[in-house]
Amino acid sequence: MENVDLEVLKTAIDWVRDDQEVVLATVAKTWGSSPRPAGSMMIWRPDGQFAGSLSGGCIEEELLAKFADTRPAKPDRYTYGITKEQAVSRGLPCGGEVTIVVETLRSAEEGTDILARLARRERVQRVLDMDTGQSQIETPDKLARTGFEGTQFQIVYEPKWRLLVIGAGQLGGLVTRFADQLGYEVLVCDPRENYRQSWLGDGLSLHSEMPDDFITAQQCDAQTAVVALTHDPKLDDLAIMEALGSASFYVGALGSSRTNAARRQRLGEHFGVTKEQLDFMSGPIGLDLNTRTASEIALGIMTEITARRNGVKLSSERLTVRADDRVV
């Protein structure tokens, strides 16, 4: 769940508790290019105040105008961007199409329940009956996604993406800054007291236990990435072993190709880590950008994590350099 949608949900709860009439619009389906994914939300109230987004702005304006003086008695759906002309006029990329479900919120109870479950890192499903306007909260199937099932609109909420960083050094600090801007919940672990005392990551959770205990305690799920950045095998290996046995969508370790080859051999021969698990590990960590600085290494790490999160396989090839040092 993106940070902006989490904040929209929190705001909706506050407005309903303040006895405001709140209208909720949710992206139900997208086809082709679409500015916001299914599940994205927007809310507004009679005085015109709104929060969240559904597109580049034109859909929002049309809905605000449509419901300026009325509230939907029951849920309804609206589709935008069916033709190229509509896509252009409403600010959608050419060929994009999006279906929006609009409803009136009358209770804060469901939203509070959803937030509580998300805080426990559970997936949550809200099922809305389009005919009656009645809804209920359920635990979704593993493969459930936001969309329609007959007259039922199913909205699946997932915990925030999370990044666990082992190592409170300079590189760890740079990685956390990128991750924070990308909306990750970031937790940092370093059992070395001198590194913790020198840590400059304001507002982040800093843990002091051993990396394996830390990873185990976090109960890594499919919304979690783990990076081991201490460059100390006594610490990084502990984290990697635990992370590779979890459901984490990304596990990466700092070090050269030689260092990580030795790590794979060590973990496989002496600690029983399977070849499949070792192949899953990213090491050397990050996309190869022929980096020169710690900031570039951090960028390469977060680029690779973002690609993995979005189901994209990236590769890099260094360009040939001529004798005069110009890249060709």
N, C-alpha and C positions, 0 to 999 in steps of 0.2 A: 504494500500500500504506500503510495507516495505521500510525502509530508504534507503537501497542500491539501490532499483529500482527508487526511487525518485531522487537520486543523478545521476543515469544513464541517466534519462530523461533530467535533467538539463545539464549534460555534453554533451549530443547529441545536444541540442540546441546551446550550445556554439561552438561546432565543426562545425556545419552547418553554423553558422553565420561567422565563420572564413574561409568559402569557402572550408572546408574539405569534401572529399567524405566519407560519413558515412554509414556503413552497420548496420542494426538493426536485431537482432535475438530475438525472443520472444517464450517462452514456451507456446505452444498452448493447448496441452493435455498431461495428465499423466495417466498411468495405473499402479496399484500396487504400489510398493515402488518407490519414486522419490525424489532426493535430493532437488529440488526446485519446488515450486508450479506453476500452470498455471499463466501466466502474468509476470513471471520473465524475465528480459531483460539483454542483453549484446550488446555492440556496439564496433565497431573497425573502424580504418581508414587505408589508404594505408601504412603509416609508421610503422604499426604493433601495435600501441598503442591501448589498449582496456580498457573497464570498464564494470563491472557487471559480472554475472555468470549464468550458465544454469544447471550445474551439478557439479560433483566432479572435473572436469578439463579436462577429455578426450574428451568430446564433444566440448568444447571450442577449444582445440588444433586442432581437425579435421576440424572445420569450419574455423579457422584462416588459416590453410594450404590450404583448398579448395578455399578460396576467397582471397588468397594472391595477385594475379595478375588480378583478374576480379571482377566485381560488378554485382549483379543480375539485369537483365533488367526489370524483373517483379518478384513479390513475388513467393516464392516456399516453399515447405514443405519437411522436412526430419524427418524420424522416426528412433530412436535408441533404442537398448535394446529389440528387438523383441524376441530373444532367450536368454537362460541362458548364453550361451557362449558370445554373444554380450554384455550382461549386465556386465559380469565380465571384458571383454576386454576394455570396455569403462568406467569402474569405477562406473557403476550403481549397486544398490543392486540387488540381484538375483530376477528375475521376473519383474523388473522395466522396464517401457517403456515410452518414451517421444517423442512427436512430436514438432519440432521446425519450426517456420515460419521465413524465412530470406527475407529481403527486403532492398532496398537502400533508405535512407532518402535524400530528396532534398529540404525540406522547414522546417524552424523553427516555422512557424506560428501555426501549429497544436499543437506542443509541448508547446508553450507559452500559448495557449488557455487552454490546459489540466491543466497546472500548476496553472493558474489563477482560474479555477473552483475548483480545489482541495483545494486551499487556502481559498475558500469560503465554504469548507467542502461539496462540491457537489460530487455525483458520476458521472463519465464521461465514455462514451463509444466511442471508435474509431472503425469504421467499414471499413475494408480493403477488396476491391474486388481483389481476387486472380488472376483473369483473366486479369484485366486492370491495376492493381496497384493503382487505384484511391481510395481515402479514405475520410471519413467525420467524424465530431464529433457530437455526439448526447447525449441526456439524456437517460440513460438506464431504462428499466423496473426494478421494485423493485427486481425481482428474476433473472435478467440477470447475466450471468457469462461468463468469457472468454471461447471462443470455436468457433466451426464452425457452420454456418447455410448455408448449400449448398456451394456455392463458396465464401461466405462472412466470413471473419475472424473477429470476434468481440472481442475486447480487452476492458475489463472493469477495470477502474481505480477507486480506492476508497480512501477517505481521510485517513491520517495517524491515527493509533490507538491513542486514547487520554485518559489520566488519570487526573481527577480532584481530588485534595487532599484538604480536609478541615482540617486545623491544621498544623501550622508551628513549631511543637515541634520536639523532637528527633525522634520519630517513623515516623512522616511525612517525615523527611529528609532521613531516611533509605529507606523508601518505594520509594521515588523519585529516589534514586540511582539505585535500582533494575530496576525500570520502564524505566529509561533512557537507561540502557544497553539492555533492551528488545525492544527498538525502539519506545517507547511511546512519544508523545508530552505531557509534564507534566505542569499543571498549579496548583498553590497553593493559597489557600485563608485562611486568618486568620484576623478577625477584631481586635484582641488583639494586641495593639501596642508593648507591651514588647516582645511578641513572634516574631513579624516581625523584631524587632531590633536584636533579637538573632539568626535569621535565617541564616543558613550556606550553603544553597543550591545555589551555584554560577550558574549564567546563566539561572535560571528558572524564569518564570513570577510569581511574588508575588502580590496578590490582597488583598485589605483591606476592601472591602464592606462586608455586612452581607451575610452569606452563601446562603440564599435563593435567594437574588438578584444576587449573583455570578452565581449560577446554572442556573437561568432563563436566564441570559445574554449569557451564553455559548451555549444555544440551543442544548442540548445534543442529539446526534444521536446514531445510532446503532454501531458506532465505539468508543463510549465513556464509560468509567467506572468511577464511583464516589465512593470515600471512605471518611468517616467521622471519624476523628481520634483525635478530641479535648478532648474527654471524658467529655465534658460539654453538657448536654442535651439541654440547651438553644441554643447552636450553631449547634450541630450535628442533632438535630431533624429538624431544619429549612432546612438544606441541604437534608436530607433524604426525607422529604415530597415532595420537588420539584423534586428530582431525580427520585422518584418512579412514578411520573406522566409523565416522559419523556420516550424517546426511548432507554435510556442507557442499554447496555447489562449486566452491573453489577452494583449493589449498595450494599455497605457494611458499617457496623457501628461497631466501637470499643465498647467493654464492655463484661461483663460476660453474661452467659445465663440468670441470674436473671435480670440484667440490660436491656437486650434486650427484655425479656418478658414484662417488665414494659413499655418499649418504644413501643412495638407493641400494648399493651393495651391502652396506652395514645394516640397514633396516630389514632387508630381505633375509640375510643370512643369520643374523643374531636375534632379531625381534619378531620374526614371523610375519612381517608385512607382505601381503601378496603382490605379485607382479601387476595385477590389474590396479590395485591401489597405488602402487608406485608410478605406474604410467599416468594415472590421473593427476598426480602432483605436478605443479608447474615449477620447474627448477632447471635452469635459472629462471627466476621469477620475472614476470612482466614481458611485454612486447619489446623486442630488440629494436631500440631506436638509435643504436650507436651512441649511447648517452655519454655525456661529459660531466654532468653535475648530478647532485643528489635530487634536485628538483625534477630533472628529466627522468631519473630512475623511478621516482614516485609517480610521474605521469605515465610511464610505461606500465607500471603495476596496475594503476587504476584503469588504464585503457584495456588491458587484458581482462581484468575482472568485469568491466562493463560489457565487453564482448561476450564473455562466458554467460553472464546474467541474461543477456538478450539472445542467446542461442546463435551467436555468430563466431565463426572460426577465422582468426586473423593470422597472417604470417608476414614476415618482413624479410626483405632482401637488400643487403647493402649495395649501393651503387658503385660502379667502377670509378676510381679516382685517377686522373691523369697526372703526369709528372709535375705539372704546374699547379696541382692541388685544386683544380676546378672539378666539381662533380659533373659527370656526364651521364 
